[in-house]
Amino acid sequence: MFFNIIFNDIVPIFVVMALGYAGAKMNAFTPSQTQALNKVVLNFALPAALFVSITKATREMLSEDLTLTLVSLIGIVALFFVCYW
């Protein structure tokens, strides 16, 4: 199950990054196009992909790895308060 999550959620991100790197090396995009693509990927595509990945998590998955769940929860709450203050 863990391998499936990594393969379905993280590998596509690295593939897109590699394609962007290859496109930049081949001068396939102008600087303005590159900035526009960066905005689309960072502001829309990546958050949407992460949201879909998070919503696939079931209660059973969270309870199987309770340590990771608690560390993630504490980390998110702590970072929220750091940003708030």
Secondary structure, DSSP 8 states (H G I E B T S, - for coil): -HHHHHHHHTHHHHHHHHHHHHHHHTT-S-HHHHHHHHHHIIIIIHHHHHHHHHHT--HHHHHHTHHHHHHHHHHHHHHHHHHH-
